[in-house]
């Protein structure tokens, strides 16, 4: 291995270590994997619930989930508006 390659490798390791120590990057990685976990569980939720419940009951649950989502999106605006 040449000296330039070794130097480049150590620079890359230093940059990766700096990123790993950065609080912002750590929080984003946690948020990403948490979001992916929730999305996966949601993906499993619908087919399992669809098999367990009758069609009418499943429709009611989906309607309620849709209403909650439609209400929570406009109300979420208040979370970002400063006091």
Long-range contacts (C-beta under 8 A, 24 or more apart in sequence): none
